[in-house]
Amino acid sequence: MGVAAKIAPSMLSSDFANLASEAERMLRFGADWLHMDIMDGHFVPNLTIGAPVIESLRKHTKAYLDCHLMVTNPLDYVEPFAKAGASGFTFHVEVSKDNWQQLIQEIKSKGMKSGVALKPGTPIEEVYPLVESENPVEMVLVMTVEPGFGGQKFMPETMDKVRKLRQKYPSLDIEVDGGLGPSTIDAAASAGANCIVAGSSVFGAPEPSEVIFILRKSVEEAQQNS
């Protein structure tokens, strides 16, 4: 077996007016992580949630809060998110070319797991230095849609990046986010992704637990066959 499968329902697709009960429901249905999309209305056009919402949710759950920061100045968010109770802090490589070493250091020193994300148009080679650093990121998030909105169509061409990452780094957590569901999971799993973010395919399903089961099974079977 390779790195553990982690299924992370994207809370962007949940009912924000009932965030605590939605989180509890997803964990009951078998989620490993809860994926939180933080958008600043600048790096991406949408504006979603910030540290106060993470802090409120943390009071109601012990779950791993997998925070994806689609923001222009990730360094400004490290301390507030750590205080709020974020578990993982994933920043974008496109906005951290000059300070990623400092970012990783700050994230880890505050007790969070560090990750780096890249948009579909960003070459995968840009994250290699962050994975190979003396103080490396612990996860790479390959966006499989343009970040900014939920409910988009999966971009299969992004799977080349996942394949390259998995070949280079067999024990790295590789996350995929965007358009993942029962019809697209096999492509992502066979490419080597083990952390699966799924929004509308989980929350929009009559039986979300079945979808979570399908996603996990696909990752585990792909690892057994690789």
C-alpha positions in Angstrom: 0.0 0.0 0.0 1.1 3.5 -0.7 0.2 6.7 1.2 -3.2 6.5 2.9 -6.3 7.5 1.1 -7.9 10.6 2.5 -11.3 11.8 1.4 -12.0 15.5 2.0 -15.5 16.7 1.3 -15.3 20.3 0.1 -17.4 22.4 2.6 -17.8 25.0 -0.1 -20.6 22.8 -1.4 -22.2 22.4 2.1 -25.0 24.4 3.6 -23.0 27.3 5.2 -26.0 28.2 7.4 -25.5 24.7 9.1 -21.8 24.3 8.8 -21.3 22.4 12.1 -24.0 19.8 11.4 -22.8 19.5 7.8 -19.3 18.8 9.1 -20.6 16.2 11.6 -22.7 14.6 8.8 -19.7 14.2 6.5 -17.5 12.6 9.2 -20.4 10.2 10.0 -20.4 9.3 6.3 -16.7 8.4 6.4 -14.8 11.6 5.5 -11.2 11.7 6.7 -10.7 15.5 6.3 -12.9 18.5 5.8 -11.7 20.7 3.0 -12.1 24.5 3.6 -11.8 26.8 0.6 -10.5 30.3 1.6 -10.8 32.8 -1.3 -9.9 36.5 -0.9 -11.8 37.9 -4.0 -8.4 39.0 -5.3 -6.3 35.9 -6.2 -9.5 34.3 -7.3 -12.7 36.3 -8.1 -14.9 34.6 -5.4 -15.0 35.6 -1.7 -15.8 32.8 0.7 -14.7 32.3 4.3 -11.9 33.4 6.6 -10.4 32.6 10.0 -13.5 33.5 12.0 -15.5 30.7 10.3 -12.7 28.2 10.9 -12.6 29.3 14.6 -16.4 28.8 14.9 -16.4 25.4 13.2 -13.4 24.3 15.4 -15.6 24.6 18.5 -17.9 21.9 17.1 -15.5 19.4 15.6 -12.1 17.7 16.2 -11.8 16.9 12.5 -8.7 17.7 10.4 -9.5 21.0 8.7 -7.7 21.0 5.4 -7.5 24.7 4.5 -6.7 25.7 0.9 -5.8 29.4 0.8 -6.6 31.0 -2.6 -5.2 34.3 -1.4 -2.6 36.8 -2.7 -0.8 37.2 0.6 -0.7 33.8 2.4 1.8 34.9 5.0 -0.7 37.3 6.4 -3.1 34.4 7.1 -0.8 31.9 8.9 -1.1 33.3 12.4 -4.9 33.9 12.3 -5.6 30.5 10.8 -3.3 28.7 13.4 -5.2 30.5 16.2 -8.5 29.6 14.6 -7.6 25.9 14.7 -6.7 25.1 11.1 -5.0 21.7 10.7 -3.5 22.0 7.3 -2.5 25.3 5.5 -2.1 25.0 1.7 -0.8 28.1 -0.1 -0.5 28.7 -3.9 3.0 28.5 -5.5 2.0 31.3 -7.9 2.0 33.9 -5.1 4.9 32.6 -3.0 7.9 32.5 -5.3 9.8 34.9 -3.1 8.9 33.7 0.4 7.9 30.0 0.3 10.7 29.0 2.7 9.5 31.5 5.3 5.9 30.4 4.7 6.7 26.7 5.3 8.7 27.6 8.4 5.8 29.7 9.8 3.1 27.2 9.0 5.0 24.3 10.7 6.1 26.4 13.7 2.4 27.1 14.4 1.7 23.4 14.4 -0.1 23.1 11.0 0.7 20.8 8.1 2.1 22.7 5.1 0.9 22.2 1.5 1.4 23.9 -1.8 -1.2 24.2 -4.5 -0.9 25.0 -8.2 -3.4 26.1 -10.8 -4.0 24.0 -14.0 -1.8 26.4 -16.1 1.2 26.3 -13.7 4.0 23.9 -14.6 4.5 21.1 -12.1 8.2 21.8 -12.0 7.5 24.9 -10.0 6.7 22.9 -6.8 9.7 20.6 -6.9 12.0 22.9 -4.9 9.3 23.1 -2.2 9.1 19.3 -1.9 12.9 18.8 -2.0 13.7 21.6 0.4 15.4 20.9 3.7 12.1 22.0 5.3 9.7 20.7 2.7 5.9 21.0 2.2 4.0 17.9 3.3 1.4 17.9 0.5 1.0 19.1 -3.1 -2.5 20.1 -4.2 -2.9 19.8 -8.0 -6.0 21.9 -9.0 -8.0 19.9 -11.6 -10.1 23.0 -12.3 -9.4 26.7 -12.3 -9.7 27.7 -8.7 -12.4 30.1 -7.6 -15.8 28.3 -7.9 -17.3 24.9 -7.1 -19.1 22.7 -9.5 -16.6 22.9 -12.4 -15.7 20.2 -14.9 -12.7 18.0 -14.2 -9.7 18.7 -16.5 -8.1 15.3 -17.3 -5.0 16.9 -18.8 -3.9 17.9 -15.2 -3.3 14.2 -14.5 0.1 14.3 -16.2 1.2 16.5 -13.2 -0.1 14.0 -10.7 1.7 11.2 -12.5 5.0 13.1 -12.6 4.7 13.9 -8.9 3.9 10.3 -7.9 6.9 9.0 -9.9 9.2 11.4 -8.2 7.8 11.3 -4.7 6.3 7.9 -3.8 5.5 8.8 -0.2 4.1 12.4 -0.8 0.5 13.3 0.0 -0.9 14.3 -3.4 -4.3 16.0 -3.4 -6.6 16.7 -6.3 -9.4 19.3 -6.2 -12.1 20.1 -8.8 -14.7 18.0 -10.6 -13.9 14.8 -8.7 -16.6 12.2 -8.3 -17.5 8.6 -9.2 -17.0 9.3 -13.0 -13.6 11.0 -12.7 -12.0 9.4 -9.6 -10.4 6.4 -11.4 -8.3 8.8 -13.6 -7.0 10.7 -10.5 -6.4 7.5 -8.5 -4.6 5.7 -11.2 -2.4 8.8 -11.8 -1.4 8.6 -8.1 -3.6 11.0 -6.1 -4.4 9.9 -2.6 -6.1 12.9 -1.1 -9.4 13.5 -2.8 -11.4 16.7 -2.5 -15.0 16.3 -3.6 -17.7 18.9 -3.3 -20.9 18.7 -5.4 -20.4 15.0 -6.1 -20.7 14.3 -2.4 -23.1 16.9 -1.1 -25.3 16.6 -4.2 -25.6 12.8 -3.9 -28.7 11.0 -2.5 -26.2 8.9 -0.4 -23.0 10.9 0.2 -21.6 7.9 2.2 -21.7 5.8 -1.0 -19.8 8.4 -2.9 -17.1 8.7 -0.2 -16.8 4.9 -0.2 -16.4 4.8 -4.1 -13.7 7.5 -3.9 -11.7 5.7 -1.2 -12.1 2.3 -2.9 -10.7 3.7 -6.2 -7.6 5.1 -4.5 -6.9 1.9 -2.6 -7.4 -0.3 -5.6 -5.2 1.9 -7.8 -2.4 1.6 -5.1 -2.8 -2.1 -4.9 -2.5 -2.4 -8.7 0.5 0.0 -9.1 
